Amino acid sequence: MKLTMKVEFPQFNPTFIKANRGATVTLTLVNTNKVADFQPNHTFTSDILGVSVELQQGTTKTITFTLPSDGAPVRFYCIPHGRAGQQGAFYFS
Ligand SMILES: [Cu+2]
């Protein structure tokens, strides 16, 4: 599946993504914050996936990864803002 995600304080958009187990995901991350914004730099980090991408304000990065097939939610978060609520997950039906 291909997906574009906005990355901006204090949330990812979309936050919760329904997916198929074992799917390959091509994810385009768009940091829409500007330098003058509060907390403009973010990461997309998933410990389960072993992925951590830094996104400076105004930048876009595309990553590809494969979701696990065990059906457990795949959580992701922003390192500086995860505890403030900037986090989300892929989930499976
Ligand atoms: Cu952040």
PDB file of the backbone (N, CA, C, O) and the ligand in Angstrom, with CONECT records:
HET     CU  A 101       1
ATOM      1  N   MET A   1       0.835  -1.186   0.000  1.00  0.00           N
ATOM      2  CA  MET A   1       0.000   0.000   0.000  1.00  0.00           C
ATOM      3  C   MET A   1       0.873   1.241   0.000  1.00  0.00           C
ATOM      4  O   MET A   1       1.990   1.244   0.519  1.00  0.00           O
ATOM      5  N   LYS A   2       0.335   2.294  -0.596  1.00  0.00           N
ATOM      6  CA  LYS A   2       1.029   3.577  -0.607  1.00  0.00           C
ATOM      7  C   LYS A   2       0.232   4.556   0.231  1.00  0.00           C
ATOM      8  O   LYS A   2      -0.998   4.577   0.189  1.00  0.00           O
ATOM      9  N   LEU A   3       0.939   5.356   0.982  1.00  0.00           N
ATOM     10  CA  LEU A   3       0.277   6.239   1.935  1.00  0.00           C
ATOM     11  C   LEU A   3       1.110   7.500   2.105  1.00  0.00           C
ATOM     12  O   LEU A   3       2.338   7.450   2.179  1.00  0.00           O
ATOM     13  N   THR A   4       0.414   8.632   2.164  1.00  0.00           N
ATOM     14  CA  THR A   4       1.077   9.891   2.481  1.00  0.00           C
ATOM     15  C   THR A   4       0.608  10.341   3.858  1.00  0.00           C
ATOM     16  O   THR A   4      -0.588  10.348   4.150  1.00  0.00           O
ATOM     17  N   MET A   5       1.550  10.708   4.685  1.00  0.00           N
ATOM     18  CA  MET A   5       1.245  11.089   6.062  1.00  0.00           C
ATOM     19  C   MET A   5       1.813  12.470   6.364  1.00  0.00           C
ATOM     20  O   MET A   5       2.988  12.742   6.120  1.00  0.00           O
ATOM     21  N   LYS A   6       0.953  13.338   6.902  1.00  0.00           N
ATOM     22  CA  LYS A   6       1.423  14.631   7.380  1.00  0.00           C
ATOM     23  C   LYS A   6       2.060  14.447   8.750  1.00  0.00           C
ATOM     24  O   LYS A   6       1.525  13.758   9.618  1.00  0.00           O
ATOM     25  N   VAL A   7       3.204  15.073   8.918  1.00  0.00           N
ATOM     26  CA  VAL A   7       3.917  14.995  10.190  1.00  0.00           C
ATOM     27  C   VAL A   7       4.058  16.416  10.705  1.00  0.00           C
ATOM     28  O   VAL A   7       4.831  17.210  10.170  1.00  0.00           O
ATOM     29  N   GLU A   8       3.307  16.725  11.741  1.00  0.00           N
ATOM     30  CA  GLU A   8       3.332  18.085  12.263  1.00  0.00           C
ATOM     31  C   GLU A   8       2.926  18.050  13.729  1.00  0.00           C
ATOM     32  O   GLU A   8       2.077  17.255  14.130  1.00  0.00           O
ATOM     33  N   PHE A   9       3.534  18.908  14.514  1.00  0.00           N
ATOM     34  CA  PHE A   9       3.191  18.962  15.921  1.00  0.00           C
ATOM     35  C   PHE A   9       1.723  19.326  16.084  1.00  0.00           C
ATOM     36  O   PHE A   9       1.272  20.261  15.422  1.00  0.00           O
ATOM     37  N   PRO A  10       0.944  18.640  16.933  1.00  0.00           N
ATOM     38  CA  PRO A  10       1.372  17.549  17.812  1.00  0.00           C
ATOM     39  C   PRO A  10       0.889  16.170  17.360  1.00  0.00           C
ATOM     40  O   PRO A  10       0.656  15.303  18.202  1.00  0.00           O
ATOM     41  N   GLN A  11       0.733  15.944  16.054  1.00  0.00           N
ATOM     42  CA  GLN A  11       0.197  14.645  15.651  1.00  0.00           C
ATOM     43  C   GLN A  11       0.632  14.247  14.252  1.00  0.00           C
ATOM     44  O   GLN A  11       1.054  15.072  13.441  1.00  0.00           O
ATOM     45  N   PHE A  12       0.514  12.959  14.004  1.00  0.00           N
ATOM     46  CA  PHE A  12       0.595  12.431  12.653  1.00  0.00           C
ATOM     47  C   PHE A  12      -0.824  12.418  12.081  1.00  0.00           C
ATOM     48  O   PHE A  12      -1.797  12.225  12.810  1.00  0.00           O
ATOM     49  N   ASN A  13      -0.924  12.622  10.788  1.00  0.00           N
ATOM     50  CA  ASN A  13      -2.229  12.571  10.139  1.00  0.00           C
ATOM     51  C   ASN A  13      -2.108  11.821   8.813  1.00  0.00           C
ATOM     52  O   ASN A  13      -1.468  12.335   7.895  1.00  0.00           O
ATOM     53  N   PRO A  14      -2.694  10.628   8.672  1.00  0.00           N
ATOM     54  CA  PRO A  14      -3.537   9.936   9.656  1.00  0.00           C
ATOM     55  C   PRO A  14      -2.735   9.377  10.833  1.00  0.00           C
ATOM     56  O   PRO A  14      -1.518   9.206  10.761  1.00  0.00           O
ATOM     57  N   THR A  15      -3.459   9.100  11.911  1.00  0.00           N
ATOM     58  CA  THR A  15      -2.841   8.585  13.129  1.00  0.00           C
ATOM     59  C   THR A  15      -2.937   7.067  13.206  1.00  0.00           C
ATOM     60  O   THR A  15      -1.966   6.393  13.551  1.00  0.00           O
ATOM     61  N   PHE A  16      -4.118   6.532  12.883  1.00  0.00           N
ATOM     62  CA  PHE A  16      -4.334   5.084  12.924  1.00  0.00           C
ATOM     63  C   PHE A  16      -4.651   4.597  11.518  1.00  0.00           C
ATOM     64  O   PHE A  16      -5.550   5.117  10.858  1.00  0.00           O
ATOM     65  N   ILE A  17      -3.911   3.603  11.071  1.00  0.00           N
ATOM     66  CA  ILE A  17      -4.016   3.150   9.684  1.00  0.00           C
ATOM     67  C   ILE A  17      -4.346   1.665   9.665  1.00  0.00           C
ATOM     68  O   ILE A  17      -3.611   0.843  10.212  1.00  0.00           O
ATOM     69  N   LYS A  18      -5.460   1.336   9.029  1.00  0.00           N
ATOM     70  CA  LYS A  18      -5.805  -0.070   8.853  1.00  0.00           C
ATOM     71  C   LYS A  18      -5.004  -0.636   7.684  1.00  0.00           C
ATOM     72  O   LYS A  18      -4.916  -0.022   6.621  1.00  0.00           O
ATOM     73  N   ALA A  19      -4.428  -1.804   7.895  1.00  0.00           N
ATOM     74  CA  ALA A  19      -3.565  -2.390   6.871  1.00  0.00           C
ATOM     75  C   ALA A  19      -3.738  -3.898   6.868  1.00  0.00           C
ATOM     76  O   ALA A  19      -4.384  -4.470   7.746  1.00  0.00           O
ATOM     77  N   ASN A  20      -3.151  -4.524   5.869  1.00  0.00           N
ATOM     78  CA  ASN A  20      -3.140  -5.983   5.809  1.00  0.00           C
ATOM     79  C   ASN A  20      -1.869  -6.502   6.462  1.00  0.00           C
ATOM     80  O   ASN A  20      -0.802  -5.900   6.343  1.00  0.00           O
ATOM     81  N   ARG A  21      -1.997  -7.601   7.137  1.00  0.00           N
ATOM     82  CA  ARG A  21      -0.819  -8.245   7.744  1.00  0.00           C
ATOM     83  C   ARG A  21       0.212  -8.560   6.666  1.00  0.00           C
ATOM     84  O   ARG A  21      -0.133  -9.031   5.582  1.00  0.00           O
ATOM     85  N   GLY A  22       1.459  -8.301   6.971  1.00  0.00           N
ATOM     86  CA  GLY A  22       2.526  -8.619   6.039  1.00  0.00           C
ATOM     87  C   GLY A  22       2.619  -7.708   4.832  1.00  0.00           C
ATOM     88  O   GLY A  22       3.392  -7.975   3.912  1.00  0.00           O
ATOM     89  N   ALA A  23       1.829  -6.617   4.822  1.00  0.00           N
ATOM     90  CA  ALA A  23       1.827  -5.722   3.664  1.00  0.00           C
ATOM     91  C   ALA A  23       3.134  -4.950   3.567  1.00  0.00           C
ATOM     92  O   ALA A  23       3.757  -4.615   4.574  1.00  0.00           O
ATOM     93  N   THR A  24       3.529  -4.680   2.344  1.00  0.00           N
ATOM     94  CA  THR A  24       4.637  -3.755   2.115  1.00  0.00           C
ATOM     95  C   THR A  24       4.048  -2.357   1.997  1.00  0.00           C
ATOM     96  O   THR A  24       3.120  -2.122   1.223  1.00  0.00           O
ATOM     97  N   VAL A  25       4.602  -1.432   2.776  1.00  0.00           N
ATOM     98  CA  VAL A  25       4.080  -0.072   2.841  1.00  0.00           C
ATOM     99  C   VAL A  25       5.125   0.898   2.303  1.00  0.00           C
ATOM    100  O   VAL A  25       6.274   0.912   2.743  1.00  0.00           O
ATOM    101  N   THR A  26       4.696   1.699   1.345  1.00  0.00           N
ATOM    102  CA  THR A  26       5.524   2.819   0.886  1.00  0.00           C
ATOM    103  C   THR A  26       4.902   4.072   1.483  1.00  0.00           C
ATOM    104  O   THR A  26       3.802   4.483   1.115  1.00  0.00           O
ATOM    105  N   LEU A  27       5.627   4.655   2.398  1.00  0.00           N
ATOM    106  CA  LEU A  27       5.088   5.751   3.209  1.00  0.00           C
ATOM    107  C   LEU A  27       5.844   7.040   2.913  1.00  0.00           C
ATOM    108  O   LEU A  27       7.058   7.129   3.097  1.00  0.00           O
ATOM    109  N   THR A  28       5.096   8.034   2.453  1.00  0.00           N
ATOM    110  CA  THR A  28       5.680   9.349   2.211  1.00  0.00           C
ATOM    111  C   THR A  28       5.335  10.251   3.389  1.00  0.00           C
ATOM    112  O   THR A  28       4.165  10.504   3.678  1.00  0.00           O
ATOM    113  N   LEU A  29       6.359  10.720   4.049  1.00  0.00           N
ATOM    114  CA  LEU A  29       6.224  11.542   5.250  1.00  0.00           C
ATOM    115  C   LEU A  29       6.463  12.999   4.877  1.00  0.00           C
ATOM    116  O   LEU A  29       7.507  13.343   4.324  1.00  0.00           O
ATOM    117  N   VAL A  30       5.494  13.848   5.181  1.00  0.00           N
ATOM    118  CA  VAL A  30       5.575  15.262   4.810  1.00  0.00           C
ATOM    119  C   VAL A  30       5.521  16.103   6.081  1.00  0.00           C
ATOM    120  O   VAL A  30       4.498  16.162   6.763  1.00  0.00           O
ATOM    121  N   ASN A  31       6.626  16.743   6.380  1.00  0.00           N
ATOM    122  CA  ASN A  31       6.630  17.662   7.527  1.00  0.00           C
ATOM    123  C   ASN A  31       6.154  19.020   7.042  1.00  0.00           C
ATOM    124  O   ASN A  31       6.874  19.725   6.336  1.00  0.00           O
ATOM    125  N   THR A  32       4.935  19.381   7.427  1.00  0.00           N
ATOM    126  CA  THR A  32       4.339  20.621   6.945  1.00  0.00           C
ATOM    127  C   THR A  32       4.624  21.808   7.861  1.00  0.00           C
ATOM    128  O   THR A  32       4.161  22.920   7.609  1.00  0.00           O
ATOM    129  N   ASN A  33       5.383  21.567   8.916  1.00  0.00           N
ATOM    130  CA  ASN A  33       5.710  22.687   9.794  1.00  0.00           C
ATOM    131  C   ASN A  33       6.726  23.621   9.134  1.00  0.00           C
ATOM    132  O   ASN A  33       7.526  23.220   8.289  1.00  0.00           O
ATOM    133  N   LYS A  34       6.655  24.874   9.556  1.00  0.00           N
ATOM    134  CA  LYS A  34       7.621  25.873   9.082  1.00  0.00           C
ATOM    135  C   LYS A  34       8.566  26.208  10.225  1.00  0.00           C
ATOM    136  O   LYS A  34       8.295  25.912  11.388  1.00  0.00           O
ATOM    137  N   VAL A  35       9.676  26.831   9.868  1.00  0.00           N
ATOM    138  CA  VAL A  35      10.718  27.072  10.856  1.00  0.00           C
ATOM    139  C   VAL A  35      10.212  27.913  12.022  1.00  0.00           C
ATOM    140  O   VAL A  35      10.691  27.763  13.146  1.00  0.00           O
ATOM    141  N   ALA A  36       9.250  28.796  11.767  1.00  0.00           N
ATOM    142  CA  ALA A  36       8.746  29.669  12.830  1.00  0.00           C
ATOM    143  C   ALA A  36       7.731  28.960  13.732  1.00  0.00           C
ATOM    144  O   ALA A  36       7.338  29.494  14.769  1.00  0.00           O
ATOM    145  N   ASP A  37       7.308  27.751  13.330  1.00  0.00           N
ATOM    146  CA  ASP A  37       6.312  27.046  14.132  1.00  0.00           C
ATOM    147  C   ASP A  37       6.916  26.537  15.434  1.00  0.00           C
ATOM    148  O   ASP A  37       8.128  26.357  15.545  1.00  0.00           O
ATOM    149  N   PHE A  38       6.060  26.310  16.402  1.00  0.00           N
ATOM    150  CA  PHE A  38       6.465  25.690  17.655  1.00  0.00           C
ATOM    151  C   PHE A  38       6.844  24.235  17.381  1.00  0.00           C
ATOM    152  O   PHE A  38       6.069  23.493  16.777  1.00  0.00           O
ATOM    153  N   GLN A  39       8.027  23.829  17.822  1.00  0.00           N
ATOM    154  CA  GLN A  39       8.470  22.433  17.697  1.00  0.00           C
ATOM    155  C   GLN A  39       8.346  21.906  16.260  1.00  0.00           C
ATOM    156  O   GLN A  39       7.555  20.994  16.019  1.00  0.00           O
ATOM    157  N   PRO A  40       9.098  22.447  15.310  1.00  0.00           N
ATOM    158  CA  PRO A  40       8.869  22.113  13.897  1.00  0.00           C
ATOM    159  C   PRO A  40       9.543  20.839  13.399  1.00  0.00           C
ATOM    160  O   PRO A  40       9.226  20.379  12.302  1.00  0.00           O
ATOM    161  N   ASN A  41      10.465  20.251  14.169  1.00  0.00           N
ATOM    162  CA  ASN A  41      11.199  19.080  13.675  1.00  0.00           C
ATOM    163  C   ASN A  41      10.702  17.810  14.356  1.00  0.00           C
ATOM    164  O   ASN A  41      10.402  17.809  15.550  1.00  0.00           O
ATOM    165  N   HIS A  42      10.619  16.729  13.580  1.00  0.00           N
ATOM    166  CA  HIS A  42       9.999  15.504  14.073  1.00  0.00           C
ATOM    167  C   HIS A  42      10.774  14.268  13.619  1.00  0.00           C
ATOM    168  O   HIS A  42      11.696  14.344  12.807  1.00  0.00           O
ATOM    169  N   THR A  43      10.366  13.129  14.175  1.00  0.00           N
ATOM    170  CA  THR A  43      10.832  11.849  13.645  1.00  0.00           C
ATOM    171  C   THR A  43       9.612  10.958  13.434  1.00  0.00           C
ATOM    172  O   THR A  43       8.564  11.137  14.055  1.00  0.00           O
ATOM    173  N   PHE A  44       9.789   9.993  12.535  1.00  0.00           N
ATOM    174  CA  PHE A  44       8.860   8.870  12.444  1.00  0.00           C
ATOM    175  C   PHE A  44       9.670   7.675  12.912  1.00  0.00           C
ATOM    176  O   PHE A  44      10.600   7.238  12.234  1.00  0.00           O
ATOM    177  N   THR A  45       9.312   7.153  14.070  1.00  0.00           N
ATOM    178  CA  THR A  45      10.105   6.105  14.698  1.00  0.00           C
ATOM    179  C   THR A  45       9.207   4.937  15.073  1.00  0.00           C
ATOM    180  O   THR A  45       8.157   5.124  15.687  1.00  0.00           O
ATOM    181  N   SER A  46       9.624   3.733  14.701  1.00  0.00           N
ATOM    182  CA  SER A  46       8.909   2.523  15.113  1.00  0.00           C
ATOM    183  C   SER A  46       9.934   1.504  15.579  1.00  0.00           C
ATOM    184  O   SER A  46      10.773   1.044  14.805  1.00  0.00           O
ATOM    185  N   ASP A  47       9.850   1.165  16.846  1.00  0.00           N
ATOM    186  CA  ASP A  47      10.798   0.183  17.393  1.00  0.00           C
ATOM    187  C   ASP A  47      10.562  -1.194  16.795  1.00  0.00           C
ATOM    188  O   ASP A  47      11.513  -1.925  16.518  1.00  0.00           O
ATOM    189  N   ILE A  48       9.291  -1.553  16.594  1.00  0.00           N
ATOM    190  CA  ILE A  48       8.969  -2.866  16.033  1.00  0.00           C
ATOM    191  C   ILE A  48       9.530  -3.006  14.625  1.00  0.00           C
ATOM    192  O   ILE A  48      10.054  -4.056  14.252  1.00  0.00           O
ATOM    193  N   LEU A  49       9.412  -1.929  13.847  1.00  0.00           N
ATOM    194  CA  LEU A  49       9.899  -1.974  12.467  1.00  0.00           C
ATOM    195  C   LEU A  49      11.396  -1.733  12.368  1.00  0.00           C
ATOM    196  O   LEU A  49      12.005  -2.015  11.336  1.00  0.00           O
ATOM    197  N   GLY A  50      11.995  -1.211  13.440  1.00  0.00           N
ATOM    198  CA  GLY A  50      13.412  -0.859  13.366  1.00  0.00           C
ATOM    199  C   GLY A  50      13.665   0.316  12.451  1.00  0.00           C
ATOM    200  O   GLY A  50      14.682   0.371  11.760  1.00  0.00           O
ATOM    201  N   VAL A  51      12.720   1.272  12.448  1.00  0.00           N
ATOM    202  CA  VAL A  51      12.781   2.420  11.547  1.00  0.00           C
ATOM    203  C   VAL A  51      12.807   3.694  12.377  1.00  0.00           C
ATOM    204  O   VAL A  51      12.042   3.834  13.331  1.00  0.00           O
ATOM    205  N   SER A  52      13.684   4.621  12.016  1.00  0.00           N
ATOM    206  CA  SER A  52      13.631   5.954  12.609  1.00  0.00           C
ATOM    207  C   SER A  52      14.132   6.950  11.576  1.00  0.00           C
ATOM    208  O   SER A  52      15.278   6.890  11.132  1.00  0.00           O
ATOM    209  N   VAL A  53      13.242   7.873  11.203  1.00  0.00           N
ATOM    210  CA  VAL A  53      13.535   8.849  10.159  1.00  0.00           C
ATOM    211  C   VAL A  53      13.389  10.238  10.755  1.00  0.00           C
ATOM    212  O   VAL A  53      12.387  10.535  11.406  1.00  0.00           O
ATOM    213  N   GLU A  54      14.380  11.087  10.537  1.00  0.00           N
ATOM    214  CA  GLU A  54      14.284  12.479  10.981  1.00  0.00           C
ATOM    215  C   GLU A  54      13.679  13.332   9.886  1.00  0.00           C
ATOM    216  O   GLU A  54      14.006  13.189   8.708  1.00  0.00           O
ATOM    217  N   LEU A  55      12.789  14.224  10.298  1.00  0.00           N
ATOM    218  CA  LEU A  55      12.142  15.132   9.341  1.00  0.00           C
ATOM    219  C   LEU A  55      12.278  16.568   9.819  1.00  0.00           C
ATOM    220  O   LEU A  55      11.571  17.010  10.724  1.00  0.00           O
ATOM    221  N   GLN A  56      13.195  17.282   9.196  1.00  0.00           N
ATOM    222  CA  GLN A  56      13.295  18.709   9.482  1.00  0.00           C
ATOM    223  C   GLN A  56      12.067  19.413   8.904  1.00  0.00           C
ATOM    224  O   GLN A  56      11.387  18.877   8.029  1.00  0.00           O
ATOM    225  N   GLN A  57      11.790  20.628   9.409  1.00  0.00           N
ATOM    226  CA  GLN A  57      10.607  21.356   8.937  1.00  0.00           C
ATOM    227  C   GLN A  57      10.640  21.514   7.420  1.00  0.00           C
ATOM    228  O   GLN A  57      11.674  21.824   6.829  1.00  0.00           O
ATOM    229  N   GLY A  58       9.484  21.291   6.811  1.00  0.00           N
ATOM    230  CA  GLY A  58       9.331  21.524   5.382  1.00  0.00           C
ATOM    231  C   GLY A  58       9.880  20.431   4.486  1.00  0.00           C
ATOM    232  O   GLY A  58       9.897  20.601   3.267  1.00  0.00           O
ATOM    233  N   THR A  59      10.334  19.301   5.051  1.00  0.00           N
ATOM    234  CA  THR A  59      10.937  18.266   4.218  1.00  0.00           C
ATOM    235  C   THR A  59       9.998  17.071   4.052  1.00  0.00           C
ATOM    236  O   THR A  59       9.069  16.865   4.832  1.00  0.00           O
ATOM    237  N   THR A  60      10.279  16.298   3.009  1.00  0.00           N
ATOM    238  CA  THR A  60       9.516  15.098   2.678  1.00  0.00           C
ATOM    239  C   THR A  60      10.478  13.940   2.497  1.00  0.00           C
ATOM    240  O   THR A  60      11.520  14.090   1.860  1.00  0.00           O
ATOM    241  N   LYS A  61      10.139  12.792   3.050  1.00  0.00           N
ATOM    242  CA  LYS A  61      10.935  11.583   2.850  1.00  0.00           C
ATOM    243  C   LYS A  61       9.998  10.410   2.602  1.00  0.00           C
ATOM    244  O   LYS A  61       8.915  10.326   3.182  1.00  0.00           O
ATOM    245  N   THR A  62      10.430   9.514   1.736  1.00  0.00           N
ATOM    246  CA  THR A  62       9.658   8.307   1.456  1.00  0.00           C
ATOM    247  C   THR A  62      10.436   7.089   1.928  1.00  0.00           C
ATOM    248  O   THR A  62      11.612   6.924   1.605  1.00  0.00           O
ATOM    249  N   ILE A  63       9.767   6.242   2.693  1.00  0.00           N
ATOM    250  CA  ILE A  63      10.392   5.014   3.187  1.00  0.00           C
ATOM    251  C   ILE A  63       9.495   3.824   2.832  1.00  0.00           C
ATOM    252  O   ILE A  63       8.288   3.969   2.637  1.00  0.00           O
ATOM    253  N   THR A  64      10.109   2.666   2.756  1.00  0.00           N
ATOM    254  CA  THR A  64       9.368   1.434   2.467  1.00  0.00           C
ATOM    255  C   THR A  64       9.704   0.405   3.536  1.00  0.00           C
ATOM    256  O   THR A  64      10.869   0.228   3.893  1.00  0.00           O
ATOM    257  N   PHE A  65       8.685  -0.267   4.042  1.00  0.00           N
ATOM    258  CA  PHE A  65       8.905  -1.304   5.043  1.00  0.00           C
ATOM    259  C   PHE A  65       7.796  -2.347   4.920  1.00  0.00           C
ATOM    260  O   PHE A  65       6.764  -2.116   4.288  1.00  0.00           O
ATOM    261  N   THR A  66       8.035  -3.472   5.528  1.00  0.00           N
ATOM    262  CA  THR A  66       7.058  -4.556   5.504  1.00  0.00           C
ATOM    263  C   THR A  66       6.481  -4.736   6.899  1.00  0.00           C
ATOM    264  O   THR A  66       7.222  -4.876   7.872  1.00  0.00           O
ATOM    265  N   LEU A  67       5.169  -4.731   6.991  1.00  0.00           N
ATOM    266  CA  LEU A  67       4.513  -4.929   8.282  1.00  0.00           C
ATOM    267  C   LEU A  67       4.614  -6.391   8.694  1.00  0.00           C
ATOM    268  O   LEU A  67       4.631  -7.269   7.831  1.00  0.00           O
ATOM    269  N   PRO A  68       4.682  -6.671   9.979  1.00  0.00           N
ATOM    270  CA  PRO A  68       4.745  -8.055  10.430  1.00  0.00           C
ATOM    271  C   PRO A  68       3.414  -8.775  10.165  1.00  0.00           C
ATOM    272  O   PRO A  68       2.388  -8.138   9.922  1.00  0.00           O
ATOM    273  N   SER A  69       3.453 -10.080  10.215  1.00  0.00           N
ATOM    274  CA  SER A  69       2.256 -10.867   9.887  1.00  0.00           C
ATOM    275  C   SER A  69       1.566 -11.426  11.124  1.00  0.00           C
ATOM    276  O   SER A  69       0.623 -12.208  11.005  1.00  0.00           O
ATOM    277  N   ASP A  70       2.027 -11.031  12.318  1.00  0.00           N
ATOM    278  CA  ASP A  70       1.451 -11.622  13.534  1.00  0.00           C
ATOM    279  C   ASP A  70       0.181 -10.920  14.007  1.00  0.00           C
ATOM    280  O   ASP A  70      -0.486 -11.407  14.919  1.00  0.00           O
ATOM    281  N   GLY A  71      -0.164  -9.777  13.398  1.00  0.00           N
ATOM    282  CA  GLY A  71      -1.411  -9.103  13.738  1.00  0.00           C
ATOM    283  C   GLY A  71      -1.340  -8.144  14.901  1.00  0.00           C
ATOM    284  O   GLY A  71      -2.324  -7.472  15.210  1.00  0.00           O
ATOM    285  N   ALA A  72      -0.188  -8.067  15.555  1.00  0.00           N
ATOM    286  CA  ALA A  72      -0.059  -7.099  16.654  1.00  0.00           C
ATOM    287  C   ALA A  72       0.063  -5.693  16.073  1.00  0.00           C
ATOM    288  O   ALA A  72       0.696  -5.515  15.032  1.00  0.00           O
ATOM    289  N   PRO A  73      -0.531  -4.689  16.726  1.00  0.00           N
ATOM    290  CA  PRO A  73      -0.422  -3.323  16.224  1.00  0.00           C
ATOM    291  C   PRO A  73       1.041  -2.889  16.118  1.00  0.00           C
ATOM    292  O   PRO A  73       1.877  -3.257  16.943  1.00  0.00           O
ATOM    293  N   VAL A  74       1.324  -2.111  15.100  1.00  0.00           N
ATOM    294  CA  VAL A  74       2.677  -1.591  14.893  1.00  0.00           C
ATOM    295  C   VAL A  74       2.656  -0.120  15.282  1.00  0.00           C
ATOM    296  O   VAL A  74       2.172   0.732  14.536  1.00  0.00           O
ATOM    297  N   ARG A  75       3.176   0.150  16.433  1.00  0.00           N
ATOM    298  CA  ARG A  75       3.138   1.519  16.941  1.00  0.00           C
ATOM    299  C   ARG A  75       4.270   2.340  16.355  1.00  0.00           C
ATOM    300  O   ARG A  75       5.340   1.820  16.037  1.00  0.00           O
ATOM    301  N   PHE A  76       4.013   3.646  16.218  1.00  0.00           N
ATOM    302  CA  PHE A  76       5.062   4.583  15.806  1.00  0.00           C
ATOM    303  C   PHE A  76       4.888   5.874  16.589  1.00  0.00           C
ATOM    304  O   PHE A  76       3.807   6.169  17.098  1.00  0.00           O
ATOM    305  N   TYR A  77       5.956   6.627  16.674  1.00  0.00           N
ATOM    306  CA  TYR A  77       5.914   7.849  17.476  1.00  0.00           C
ATOM    307  C   TYR A  77       7.006   8.801  17.008  1.00  0.00           C
ATOM    308  O   TYR A  77       7.887   8.436  16.229  1.00  0.00           O
ATOM    309  N   CYS A  78       6.924  10.029  17.506  1.00  0.00           N
ATOM    310  CA  CYS A  78       7.961  11.030  17.274  1.00  0.00           C
ATOM    311  C   CYS A  78       8.826  11.066  18.532  1.00  0.00           C
ATOM    312  O   CYS A  78       8.305  11.171  19.642  1.00  0.00           O
ATOM    313  N   ILE A  79      10.136  10.980  18.361  1.00  0.00           N
ATOM    314  CA  ILE A  79      11.007  10.907  19.546  1.00  0.00           C
ATOM    315  C   ILE A  79      10.825  12.108  20.483  1.00  0.00           C
ATOM    316  O   ILE A  79      10.612  11.900  21.678  1.00  0.00           O
ATOM    317  N   PRO A  80      10.900  13.362  19.996  1.00  0.00           N
ATOM    318  CA  PRO A  80      10.729  14.465  20.960  1.00  0.00           C
ATOM    319  C   PRO A  80       9.299  14.673  21.446  1.00  0.00           C
ATOM    320  O   PRO A  80       9.094  15.256  22.510  1.00  0.00           O
ATOM    321  N   HIS A  81       8.316  14.214  20.696  1.00  0.00           N
ATOM    322  CA  HIS A  81       6.927  14.560  21.045  1.00  0.00           C
ATOM    323  C   HIS A  81       6.017  13.366  21.309  1.00  0.00           C
ATOM    324  O   HIS A  81       4.813  13.540  21.493  1.00  0.00           O
ATOM    325  N   GLY A  82       6.565  12.177  21.329  1.00  0.00           N
ATOM    326  CA  GLY A  82       5.718  11.000  21.535  1.00  0.00           C
ATOM    327  C   GLY A  82       4.976  11.052  22.849  1.00  0.00           C
ATOM    328  O   GLY A  82       3.802  10.689  22.925  1.00  0.00           O
ATOM    329  N   ARG A  83       5.663  11.508  23.890  1.00  0.00           N
ATOM    330  CA  ARG A  83       5.005  11.568  25.195  1.00  0.00           C
ATOM    331  C   ARG A  83       3.962  12.665  25.249  1.00  0.00           C
ATOM    332  O   ARG A  83       3.080  12.643  26.107  1.00  0.00           O
ATOM    333  N   ALA A  84       4.054  13.632  24.334  1.00  0.00           N
ATOM    334  CA  ALA A  84       3.035  14.685  24.238  1.00  0.00           C
ATOM    335  C   ALA A  84       1.861  14.236  23.381  1.00  0.00           C
ATOM    336  O   ALA A  84       0.912  14.993  23.178  1.00  0.00           O
ATOM    337  N   GLY A  85       1.922  13.004  22.876  1.00  0.00           N
ATOM    338  CA  GLY A  85       0.791  12.464  22.141  1.00  0.00           C
ATOM    339  C   GLY A  85       1.029  12.269  20.655  1.00  0.00           C
ATOM    340  O   GLY A  85       0.137  11.803  19.945  1.00  0.00           O
ATOM    341  N   GLN A  86       2.228  12.621  20.164  1.00  0.00           N
ATOM    342  CA  GLN A  86       2.485  12.441  18.732  1.00  0.00           C
ATOM    343  C   GLN A  86       2.896  10.987  18.492  1.00  0.00           C
ATOM    344  O   GLN A  86       4.078  10.643  18.490  1.00  0.00           O
ATOM    345  N   GLN A  87       1.895  10.163  18.294  1.00  0.00           N
ATOM    346  CA  GLN A  87       2.112   8.739  18.071  1.00  0.00           C
ATOM    347  C   GLN A  87       0.906   8.158  17.360  1.00  0.00           C
ATOM    348  O   GLN A  87      -0.144   8.793  17.271  1.00  0.00           O
ATOM    349  N   GLY A  88       1.066   6.953  16.861  1.00  0.00           N
ATOM    350  CA  GLY A  88      -0.029   6.305  16.149  1.00  0.00           C
ATOM    351  C   GLY A  88       0.304   4.852  15.926  1.00  0.00           C
ATOM    352  O   GLY A  88       1.238   4.327  16.533  1.00  0.00           O
ATOM    353  N   ALA A  89      -0.459   4.184  15.047  1.00  0.00           N
ATOM    354  CA  ALA A  89      -0.242   2.757  14.840  1.00  0.00           C
ATOM    355  C   ALA A  89      -0.885   2.280  13.545  1.00  0.00           C
ATOM    356  O   ALA A  89      -1.891   2.821  13.085  1.00  0.00           O
ATOM    357  N   PHE A  90      -0.274   1.256  12.979  1.00  0.00           N
ATOM    358  CA  PHE A  90      -0.932   0.431  11.981  1.00  0.00           C
ATOM    359  C   PHE A  90      -1.674  -0.664  12.714  1.00  0.00           C
ATOM    360  O   PHE A  90      -1.130  -1.266  13.640  1.00  0.00           O
ATOM    361  N   TYR A  91      -2.902  -0.935  12.318  1.00  0.00           N
ATOM    362  CA  TYR A  91      -3.644  -2.018  12.956  1.00  0.00           C
ATOM    363  C   TYR A  91      -4.253  -2.900  11.872  1.00  0.00           C
ATOM    364  O   TYR A  91      -4.324  -2.526  10.701  1.00  0.00           O
ATOM    365  N   PHE A  92      -4.693  -4.088  12.301  1.00  0.00           N
ATOM    366  CA  PHE A  92      -5.104  -5.124  11.353  1.00  0.00           C
ATOM    367  C   PHE A  92      -6.484  -5.651  11.725  1.00  0.00           C
ATOM    368  O   PHE A  92      -6.838  -5.712  12.903  1.00  0.00           O
ATOM    369  N   SER A  93      -7.236  -6.021  10.746  1.00  0.00           N
ATOM    370  CA  SER A  93      -8.585  -6.529  11.019  1.00  0.00           C
ATOM    371  C   SER A  93      -8.509  -8.015  11.352  1.00  0.00           C
ATOM    372  O   SER A  93      -9.535  -8.642  11.615  1.00  0.00           O
TER     373      SER A  93
HETATM  374 CU    CU A 101       7.274  15.605  16.706  1.00  0.00          CU2+
END
